Amino acid sequence: AIATFQNASQIQHGTSSYYALNAKAWAEYKMGNYTDAISDWENVLNNSTNLELAFNAGINAGNTLRENKNFNSAITLYKQMETKFQSYINQINLEEGKTYLESGNYQQATTIFTNLSKLSEPLKDSAIYWLAYTYNLESNYSLAISTLSGLIQTTQSSDTKANAYMLEGDIYAKASQYVNAINAYKNAINFGNQTTKLSAEYNLGLMYYNNSDYKDAINQFAYAINNRITDPNTALNAAYYLSQSYVNL
């Protein structure tokens, strides 16, 4: 696939060449050739006249840099993008905030997310969620929970509600407040898409398991295993805890 996309990108027919180069970068990424993928995405970012294609290529390059822990390079890339994509500047700032968060610069991340939380939907919801996530990493659990509760009340997005409930459940689980965690994960199941629901079902199983409620835990772990195509790794973990539940019974 990489070789074919390379051949296509060398044919001089304008924008289509950069679509081929973008596809080549994805293939390289999936092969683990991150350096080549980043180089090709930056080529698309700097040279494609298709604004949306160039922007997405920049975001992909930044995400890959962050995945490799090259946080300074990611921030430099985003700063360069700000001048080129004025209409996307808030989305770029959100990615900058996530980068600071991942690098442990919680103060800078908080400042960015707080500013973005004052904007209109849907970026506002994302900023509030990541603000709560930052509070969680700072061990400010009460502020994280109150921020999530406010987001749950105001958002119109089912996916956002589900993600907020998931994070809420994780915080309660960390504090061994199993009843609150169970309620949060049940709400995440009600609002979440297939992937979020599967994670919530598994986490709910863990809460039952940690609370020695093995019969209910078995039902949750069995659900994760039966839907293993969605997330094989979660299903594998569920299989382990399912076996342990049987042992404990």
Buried (B, 14 or more C-beta within 10 A) or exposed (E): EBEEBBEBBEEEEEEEBBBBBBBBBBBBBEEEBBEBBBBBBBBBBEEBEBEEBBBBBBBBBBBBBBEEEBBEBBBEBBEBBEEBBEEBBBBBBBBBBBBBBBBEBBEBBBEBBBEBBEBEEEBBBBBBBBBBBBBBEBEBBEBBBEBBEEBBEEBEBEBBBBBBBBBBBBBBBEEEBBEBBBBBBBBBBEBBEEBBBBBBBBBBBBBBBBBEBBEBBBBBBBBBBEBBEBBEEBBEBBBEBBEBBEEEE
